[in-house]
Amino acid sequence: MMMFLFHLSIRTFESSLRVLTSSALILSFLISQRPAASATGMTSDTDDLPALLSIKAHLHPSASLSSWDSHNSSTAFCRWPGVTCGNSQNPGRVTSLDLANLGLTGSISPDIGNLTFLRSLNLSLNSLQGQLPPELGRLSHLESLLLRRNALEGRIPGTLVNCSSLWRISLGSNRLAGEIPAELGALSKLQILSLHYNDLSGRIPASLGNLSSITHIDLVGNRVTGTIPPSLGRLQSLVHISVTRNSLTGDIPASIFNMSSLSYLYVGYNQLSGTLPPDMGNTLANLEVLQAFGNTLEGPLPISLPNASRLTEIVLPYNRLSGPLPRDIGRLTYLSSLSLRDNRLEAKKAEDWEFLASLANSSNLRTLDLGYNRLEGTLPAAMANLSTQLRWLGLGGNEIHGSIPAGIGRFTHLHRLHLDQMALAGHIPAAIGKLQNLHILSLNGNRLSGVLPSAVGNLTQLERLYLNDNSLQGEIPKSFHNLQRLTVCDLSFNELEGSIPKELAELTSLTQYLNLSHNLLTGPLPSEFGSFKNLEALDISDNRLSGEIPSTLGECRVLQYLYLQRNHLQGTIPDSLSSLSGIQVLDLSCNYLSGPIPPTFERLEHMKFLNLTLNDLQGQVPNEGVFKNANLYSVTGNDKLCGGIQELHLQPCSRLVLGKRCGSPAVGSLI
């Protein structure tokens, strides 16, 4: 009996031991599945409060998150600004964190990886620094990661591959560096990958060709090198690809031109070469934007391009494209921009110009820029039939002759008109005054003649006016004083005559330069020109101006370049010019100036060249400042000057009498 009870006890003990062992294993497993300890030493499998407080501690100014209070209950954080918690399935767990545009600095806490139910993270439009924590890879439910427009640095963590639910990654406008992780190619749900304006380098991973759901790839403004991977041509859902402003080389892969889903192709400012396929207008039937400026693409424009009927923008300037334009390009009725500047496109025969008549059908056309190609012949009358919605018309730099049609006045919405560097003759039509929305007018480098029409004064929105290098005659219209937005005015190298209207001085908006040089202007330089408080350059050289240099020019404190050479100016050099503290070039040569060189010119510390050649100056040449270096100034042809540094080889000032003497004025005279 005792033996029986003993064996029974043994069996009971063994059974209990098995139960205890099993329970210990289960407990050990459960413990192993708990979230890892946070960087702050706090853990919780049901409470996101510690992670949120750690996130707050890493951000400044925390005043933006002042209502994030650790004394609240364990679920009160669901009502904190920027925090959204789950529904009945995940009550009390953070599913969305939106702290965008709060002026936050600091860094992203590694404890963000403990918000394991997070689906959306938006910290965009702040000034966050530091690196992207690899712990982001623990957010297995994350669908949207928005961190654009911060100052984040370092590499993109490859651990993001663990966020298998991601459909959007937006990390643009940061300082991220290194290569684009090849692991991103495993995110099968990814639709948007936006990494623009960072410092990313290396090649575009071929693995991105595995992103079967991707619709948008944006890598603009990085330092990506190598070729565009042909594997991207497998992305049958891709609508938008932007790789502008990188260092990509080689041809655009043929597979890219077979992507029927592609609507937007941006590959400008790279080093891409090769040709555009002749049938691309058929294979890219949904293409809306073709942008490939600043490469070395060669060959003709594809004759099939007008078949891509949805095209709105063709932007291919600064390449080496050649041959004529497709004659039926006007079939692109949605076309708003045709920019082909600086290529080698040709129009040698009358039929080569048929494209221009065709473009009359593109009623939405806003930009037509064909400047600096090899277009020849008379400016076609068909130009007047283009869309009146035009904002930009550029034909300059071609071998085009004829005259500016009076019909130019139809384009009342024009902002920019570039008909420069051609062989246009005749008058500037008064109808040009109807272009009252014009910001830039470039007619320079032609053979235009006749009087400058006063109607130019109607262009009250004009900011830049280039009429130089023509044969314009007559006086400068007083109506120019209406051009109150003008920052650049160039009337040089014409045959303008008469006095300079003092009304020009009312153009206080002039900031870059006013150039009236190489004309036949007479009379004095208006003293009112002292009102050019913000002007950087003034050139009135090579005219027939007389009288004295107005002392008011010393009030043009921003002036860096002043050219008054080869006129008939008289009198002394105003001492007030020494107030031009930023002046770099001052040329008063070849006039009839007399008196001394102002000693105060020694203060002009930014002077790069002072030219006083061929005047009638007298007295001692200063020795300090700019006058220490003979390479920075010239006083040749002033026989009454003396002294100065040895390199000038001037006669010594043996006896210089200063101050009043015998009732004479206070001057320095050589005896």
LINJO-V210066 format. One line per field, one symbol per residue. phi: phi as a letter, one per 20 degrees, with the letter a starting at -180 (. if undefined). psi: psi as a letter, one per 30 degrees, with the letter a starting at -180 (. if undefined). Layout:
phi->???
psi->???
This chain:
phi->.fffffffffffffffffffffffffffffffefgffffendcaecceggfffffffedbffgfdfefdfefffdfffdfgndcdfeffcfmdfdbccdfldmfdncefgfffeefdfdcccdfmccfcneffgfgfeefefdccdcflccfcmeffffgffefegdbcccflccfcneffffffeefefdccccflccfcmeffffffeffefdbcccgmdcfcmdffgfffeefdfdccccgmccfcnffggffedefefdccdcflccfcncegfdffeedfefdcdcbfmccfcnefgfegffefegdccccflccfcnffgfdfffefefdbcdcglccfcbddgffefgfffffeefefdcccdflccecofgfffgfefgfegdccccfmdedcocffffgffefegdccdcelccfcneffffffeefdfdccccfmccfcnfffffgfeefefdccccflccfcmefffffffefdfdcccdflccfcneffffgffefffceaccdflccfcnefgffffeffdfebcccflccfcneffffffeefegdccdcflcdfcnefffffffffdfdccddflccfcnefggfffeffefdbdddglccfbnefgddmfffdffdbccgndfeebmmffffleffefbdednfblmfffceced
psi->eeeeeeeeeeeeeeeeeeeeeeeeeeeeeeefflklklfggklkffkgeeeeeeeeffkkkfefhffjkffllfffffgkkfkkllafehkgkkfkjjhkhggkaalkkfffffifgkfkjjglhahkaalkkfffffiffkekjjglhahkaalkkfffffiffkfkjjglhahkaalkkfffffiffkekjjgliahkaalkkfffffiffkfkkjgkhahkaalkkfffffjffkekkjgkhahklalkkefeggjffkejjjglhahkaalkkfgffefifgkekjjhlhahklalkkffeffiffkfkjjhlhahklllkkfgfffiffkfkjjgkhahkljfleffgfeeeefffifgkekjjglhbhklakjkffefglkfgkfkjjglglhkaalkkfffffiffkekjjhlhahkaaljkfffffiggkekjjglhahkaakjkfffffifgkekjjglhahkaalkkfffffifgkfkjjglhahkaaljkfffffiffkedljjglhahklalkkfffffifgkekkjglhahkaalkkfffffiffkfkjjglhahkaalkkfffffifgkekjjglhahkaalkkfffffifgkfkjjgkiahllakklflbfffjffflkgkgjfgllbaleffhlkliejjklakkhglljlkkk.
